[in-house]
């Protein structure tokens, strides 16, 4: 219909379907989804978590949600590749906007994020959270564990994020040690993929380092993740620095020797058989990005996770060519 053109983030009364948009203009939301806090019947809620006071090196990923939304504009233009369907014909998805965080009261931040997530999860929707530094995964995991019980964490990252934690630190490198100690994460079902920094303890996680994945292949990594997770509820925490800086320069703690963007996409698609319950994508710092390389990679990975959920819920792939 002629009237269904442009600015569907504000004008569309429905959380499904896709309108014709100008990729270079119009209201920005993730993949042009409608901005709404009415969660009745919604399958996935996209929400920004713009916090980066817990970084240990370069700051700036508080601006990540904005950059990822901007990087997603082309994704809503065509049907998903390689599946050949529009995930929004199957899923009802809204952009909730950002969690309100007061960084000047730092002890309130994690509680604010957890309360924000509780409200969304209580509606029955899944969450796709856009960080923000990686510490935001801790309150998000707490909220998901309240709903699903201890979760299988699948972490794509250059860093283990399990360095020593005293239970009070606000640090994007310690929160998974705390989550494991508190039983929020079931480490026997959890896997860390792409690591290339050293820690003297694995804390019970299966660790597939970046060199191991390079030697053995992404399919071998997917097989291990699937076998370990089994039928447990799976929460995906994707730190963009899991990709090599050649593919994701816009991040605060880059580490060379990482995985390529195509491997990240293949990894996401390989999670389809698992019981996916939520995802965060974190550590996009646009001040260090070039030509939106990192933002586009992040948006594409998040969009692929959404397409996998659509496929789980009945969307029928119609691929063209050898994929």
C-alpha positions as CSV (number, residue, x, y, z in Angstrom):
1,X,0.0,0.0,0.0
2,X,1.3,3.4,-0.9
3,X,0.8,4.8,2.6
4,X,3.0,2.1,4.1
5,X,6.3,3.8,3.2
6,X,8.9,5.2,5.5
7,X,9.2,5.8,9.3
8,X,7.5,2.5,10.3
9,X,9.4,2.9,13.6
10,X,6.8,5.5,14.5
11,X,3.9,5.0,12.1
12,X,3.4,1.2,11.9
13,X,0.6,0.0,14.2
14,X,1.7,-3.6,13.8
15,X,4.9,-5.3,15.1
16,X,5.1,-7.6,12.2
17,X,5.8,-7.1,8.5
18,X,8.2,-4.7,6.7
19,X,7.6,-1.4,5.0
20,X,9.4,0.2,2.2
21,X,12.1,2.6,3.7
22,X,14.8,4.8,2.4
23,X,18.0,3.1,3.7
24,X,19.7,6.5,4.0
25,X,16.9,8.3,5.8
26,X,13.9,8.0,8.1
27,X,13.5,7.2,11.7
28,X,16.1,4.8,13.1
29,X,15.2,1.7,15.1
30,X,16.7,-1.8,15.0
31,X,15.8,-3.2,11.5
32,X,13.1,-0.5,11.3
33,X,11.0,-2.1,14.0
34,X,8.2,-0.2,15.6
35,X,9.1,1.7,18.8
36,X,6.7,0.4,21.4
37,X,6.4,-0.5,25.1
38,X,3.2,-2.3,24.5
39,X,4.5,-5.9,24.7
40,X,1.2,-7.7,24.3
41,X,1.8,-10.6,21.8
42,X,5.4,-9.6,21.2
43,X,7.9,-12.3,20.5
44,X,11.2,-10.4,20.7
45,X,12.0,-7.1,22.3
46,X,15.1,-5.2,21.2
47,X,16.5,-3.0,23.9
48,X,19.6,-0.9,24.3
49,X,21.7,-1.0,27.5
50,X,23.8,2.1,27.1
51,X,26.3,1.6,29.9
52,X,30.1,1.5,29.8
53,X,31.4,2.6,33.2
54,X,32.8,-0.9,33.9
55,X,35.3,-0.9,31.1
56,X,39.0,-1.5,31.8
57,X,40.5,0.1,28.7
58,X,38.8,2.4,26.1
59,X,35.3,3.7,26.9
60,X,32.7,4.6,24.3
61,X,30.4,1.5,24.0
62,X,27.6,3.4,25.8
63,X,27.0,4.7,22.3
64,X,26.8,1.1,20.9
65,X,23.0,0.7,20.8
66,X,22.7,3.9,18.7
67,X,25.4,2.7,16.3
68,X,24.0,-0.8,15.9
69,X,20.5,0.6,15.1
70,X,22.1,2.7,12.4
71,X,24.0,-0.2,11.1
72,X,20.8,-2.3,10.8
73,X,19.1,-0.1,8.2
74,X,19.9,-2.2,5.2
75,X,18.8,-5.5,6.9
76,X,15.2,-4.6,6.7
77,X,15.4,-3.8,3.0
78,X,15.6,-7.4,1.6
79,X,14.7,-10.8,2.7
80,X,17.1,-12.5,5.0
81,X,20.2,-14.1,3.4
82,X,20.6,-17.0,3.0
83,X,17.2,-18.1,4.4
84,X,15.1,-16.2,1.9
85,X,12.4,-15.2,4.3
86,X,11.3,-12.0,6.1
87,X,11.7,-12.9,9.8
88,X,9.1,-10.3,10.7
89,X,6.4,-12.2,8.8
90,X,6.8,-14.8,11.5
91,X,8.0,-12.9,14.6
92,X,6.4,-9.9,16.3
93,X,9.3,-7.7,17.1
94,X,9.5,-4.2,18.7
95,X,12.3,-1.8,19.6
96,X,11.7,-0.9,23.2
97,X,14.3,1.9,23.2
98,X,17.0,2.0,25.8
99,X,17.0,1.0,29.5
100,X,17.2,4.2,31.6
101,X,20.5,4.1,33.5
102,X,21.9,6.7,35.9
103,X,25.7,6.3,35.7
104,X,26.1,8.9,38.5
105,X,24.6,6.4,41.0
106,X,26.7,3.4,39.9
107,X,25.4,1.0,42.6
108,X,22.0,1.3,41.1
109,X,22.9,0.4,37.6
110,X,22.8,-3.4,37.7
111,X,19.5,-3.3,39.7
112,X,18.1,-1.0,37.1
113,X,19.1,-3.2,34.2
114,X,17.7,-6.3,36.0
115,X,14.4,-4.6,36.7
116,X,14.2,-3.5,33.1
117,X,14.8,-7.1,31.9
118,X,12.3,-8.5,34.5
119,X,9.6,-6.3,33.1
120,X,10.2,-7.4,29.5
121,X,10.6,-11.1,30.3
122,X,7.5,-11.2,32.4
123,X,5.5,-10.3,29.3
124,X,6.6,-13.6,27.7
125,X,8.8,-12.0,25.1
126,X,12.5,-12.8,24.5
127,X,15.2,-10.1,24.8
128,X,17.8,-9.0,22.2
129,X,19.9,-6.6,24.2
130,X,22.4,-4.2,22.7
131,X,25.2,-3.0,24.9
132,X,27.0,-1.3,26.4
133,X,30.0,-3.0,28.0
134,X,29.9,-6.7,28.8
135,X,29.2,-6.2,32.4
136,X,25.5,-5.6,31.5
137,X,25.3,-9.4,30.8
138,X,25.4,-10.1,34.5
139,X,22.0,-8.4,35.4
140,X,20.5,-9.7,32.2
141,X,21.6,-13.3,33.1
142,X,20.1,-12.8,36.6
143,X,16.7,-11.9,35.1
144,X,16.8,-14.8,32.6
145,X,17.8,-17.3,35.3
146,X,14.8,-16.1,37.4
147,X,12.5,-17.1,34.5
148,X,14.3,-20.2,33.2
149,X,16.6,-21.5,36.0
150,X,20.4,-21.8,35.6
151,X,21.2,-21.1,31.9
152,X,23.7,-22.6,29.5
153,X,25.9,-19.6,28.6
154,X,27.3,-19.5,25.1
155,X,29.9,-16.8,25.1
156,X,31.6,-15.5,21.9
157,X,34.5,-13.4,23.1
158,X,38.2,-12.6,23.0
159,X,38.3,-12.6,26.8
160,X,37.2,-15.1,29.4
161,X,35.6,-12.4,31.6
162,X,36.1,-14.8,34.6
163,X,39.0,-13.0,36.3
164,X,38.9,-12.7,40.1
165,X,35.7,-11.1,41.4
166,X,35.1,-10.0,45.0
167,X,31.3,-9.8,44.6
168,X,31.3,-6.0,44.6
169,X,33.3,-4.9,41.5
170,X,31.7,-3.3,38.5
171,X,34.0,-4.8,35.9
172,X,33.4,-6.1,32.4
173,X,36.0,-8.8,32.9
174,X,34.8,-10.5,36.0
175,X,31.0,-10.9,35.8
176,X,30.9,-14.5,34.5
177,X,33.0,-15.6,37.4
178,X,30.3,-14.1,39.7
179,X,27.5,-15.6,37.6
180,X,29.1,-19.0,37.8
181,X,29.7,-18.7,41.6
182,X,26.1,-17.7,42.2
183,X,24.7,-20.6,40.1
184,X,23.0,-18.3,37.6
185,X,25.1,-20.0,34.8
186,X,25.4,-23.8,34.6
187,X,29.0,-24.0,33.7
188,X,28.8,-27.7,32.8
189,X,26.5,-26.7,30.0
190,X,28.4,-23.6,29.0
191,X,31.0,-22.8,26.3
192,X,33.3,-19.9,25.6
193,X,34.3,-19.5,22.0
194,X,37.0,-17.4,20.4
195,X,39.1,-16.7,23.5
196,X,42.7,-15.5,23.0
197,X,43.6,-14.0,26.4
198,X,44.9,-16.1,29.4
199,X,43.3,-16.9,32.7
200,X,44.7,-19.6,35.1
201,X,41.3,-21.1,35.6
202,X,38.5,-22.2,33.3
203,X,35.9,-22.0,36.1
204,X,34.4,-25.2,34.7
205,X,33.6,-23.7,31.3
206,X,34.5,-25.5,28.0
207,X,36.9,-23.1,26.3
208,X,37.3,-23.2,22.5
209,X,40.1,-20.7,21.9
210,X,40.4,-18.8,18.6
211,X,43.5,-20.8,17.5
212,X,41.6,-24.0,18.2
213,X,38.7,-22.8,16.0
214,X,41.0,-21.7,13.3
215,X,42.6,-25.2,13.2
216,X,39.5,-27.3,13.6
217,X,36.8,-25.2,12.0
218,X,33.6,-23.4,13.1
219,X,31.5,-26.6,12.5
220,X,33.6,-28.5,15.1
221,X,33.0,-25.6,17.5
222,X,29.3,-25.7,16.9
223,X,29.2,-29.4,17.5
224,X,30.8,-29.0,20.9
225,X,28.5,-26.2,21.9
226,X,25.4,-28.2,20.9
227,X,26.5,-31.3,22.7
228,X,27.4,-29.5,25.9
229,X,24.3,-27.4,26.0
230,X,21.9,-30.2,25.3
231,X,18.3,-29.2,26.1
232,X,19.2,-26.5,28.6
233,X,18.0,-22.9,28.1
234,X,20.7,-21.2,26.1
235,X,21.7,-17.6,26.5
236,X,24.0,-16.2,23.9
237,X,26.4,-13.4,25.0
238,X,28.2,-12.1,21.9
239,X,31.1,-9.7,22.6
240,X,32.0,-8.0,19.3
241,X,35.7,-8.3,20.1
242,X,35.4,-12.0,19.6
243,X,35.8,-11.0,15.9
244,X,39.2,-10.0,14.8
245,X,39.9,-6.3,14.8
246,X,40.1,-6.5,11.0
247,X,36.4,-7.2,11.0
248,X,35.4,-5.2,14.2
249,X,37.8,-2.4,14.9
250,X,35.2,-0.4,16.8
251,X,35.6,-1.9,20.2
252,X,37.3,-1.0,23.5
253,X,39.6,-3.9,24.0
254,X,40.6,-5.4,20.6
255,X,42.7,-8.5,20.5
256,X,44.4,-9.8,17.2
257,X,44.0,-13.3,16.0
258,X,40.2,-13.5,16.2
259,X,37.5,-14.9,14.1
260,X,36.1,-13.5,10.9
261,X,32.6,-12.1,10.5
262,X,31.6,-15.0,8.3
263,X,32.6,-17.4,11.1
264,X,30.4,-15.4,13.5
265,X,27.4,-15.7,11.2
266,X,28.0,-19.4,10.7
267,X,28.2,-19.9,14.4
268,X,24.9,-18.1,15.0
269,X,23.2,-20.2,12.4
270,X,24.6,-23.4,13.9
271,X,22.7,-22.7,17.2
272,X,19.3,-23.4,15.6
273,X,18.7,-26.8,17.3
274,X,19.2,-25.3,20.8
275,X,16.7,-23.9,23.2
276,X,17.5,-20.2,22.7
277,X,16.1,-17.9,25.3
278,X,17.9,-14.6,24.8
279,X,20.9,-12.7,23.5
280,X,23.1,-9.7,24.2
281,X,25.5,-8.1,21.8
282,X,28.0,-5.9,23.5
283,X,31.2,-3.8,23.3
284,X,30.5,-1.9,20.1
285,X,32.4,1.5,20.5
286,X,31.6,3.6,17.4
287,X,34.4,6.2,18.1
288,X,37.0,3.6,17.1
289,X,35.0,2.2,14.1
290,X,35.7,2.8,10.4
291,X,32.9,3.1,7.8
292,X,30.5,1.4,10.2
293,X,32.3,-1.9,9.8
294,X,31.8,-2.9,13.4
295,X,28.2,-1.6,13.7
296,X,27.2,-3.4,10.5
297,X,28.8,-6.6,11.7
298,X,27.0,-6.4,15.1
299,X,23.6,-5.6,13.5
300,X,24.0,-8.5,11.1
301,X,24.9,-10.9,13.8
302,X,21.9,-9.8,16.0
303,X,19.6,-10.0,12.9
304,X,20.9,-13.5,12.1
305,X,20.0,-14.6,15.7
306,X,16.5,-13.2,15.2
307,X,16.2,-15.1,11.9
308,X,17.3,-18.3,13.6
309,X,14.5,-17.8,16.1
310,X,12.1,-17.2,13.3
311,X,13.2,-20.5,11.7
312,X,12.6,-22.3,15.0
313,X,9.1,-20.9,15.0
314,X,8.1,-22.1,11.6
315,X,9.6,-19.7,9.0
316,X,10.4,-21.7,5.9
317,X,13.8,-21.1,4.2
318,X,13.7,-20.5,0.5
319,X,17.4,-20.4,-0.4
320,X,18.7,-19.6,-3.9
321,X,22.0,-21.1,-5.1
322,X,24.5,-23.2,-3.2
323,X,24.7,-22.2,0.4
